[in-house]
């Protein structure tokens, strides 16, 4: 039976480190770091995420300022707000909550954020610093995953790692961070030939594709470490029966509520094959917010 890598517990450790860093700033007579969150529209999932970020900021002493814009906000207004936040000396980090409503250009907005305040780590300058192995603000989710692996003593040097997913938010930066630690990395995706066989080569498998239960237990090398970045809502009974076949309690939850959350990996099957695996929920999700606040403190400290 695999070890469950508790993301929530590690996020708590990361947040405590941030809290102590904020207290150290205050002891030096410096203001608390300031994080501005921009939310456009009324997407329910985004609203929940923003509330969680605000609560985490309060917990560690970071000043959180929300800017809520209407669904029909034009691009020029969003650009103008970002420009004002870039110029505000009390704001150290700017986060534009994704996804943006149709008609708004997300890349244009993200690239407009000052690299020094880009606490999501998505600006091309920060991505370039990561590529060159130089210090900078790095994408929150991959950074937090690396922290979790380090905490659990996963030795990455020489390890065969497969990153399933090639997004600029998780897949590509995760691969670069693993390379930086001397892992041998393969990036796999939907067009990879014989994807199950490629995944079975991995000593470390990072799944970040957003497809519920894609990775079956048979795709996992015995003894591998599995990091599941995906979080998906399952509402189809047939799909739930397949994904949760080895998780009777999760299947009961689905049957009683008509929906359940799962990752990109079939957790119950992975438990029987892997040496360690992150759960969903309670795995990578809490780490992302902790990584965001760590970046905000880093930005404030320059």
Secondary structure, 3 states (H helix, E strand, C coil): CCEEECHHHHHHHHHHHHHHHHHHHHHCCCCCCEEEEEEECCCHHHHHHHHHHHHHHHHHCCEEEEEEECCCCCHHHHHHHHHHHHHCCCCCEEEECCCCCCCCCHHHHHHHCCHHHECCCCCHHHHHHHHCCCCCCCCHHHHHHHHHHHHCCCCCCCCEEEEECCCCCCHHHHHHHHHHCCCEEEEECCCCCCHHHHHHCCCEEEECCCCCCCECHHHCCCCCEEEECCCEEECCHHHHHHHCCCCHHHHHHHHHHCCEEECCECHHHHHCCCCEEECCCCCHHHHHHHHHHHHHHHHHHC
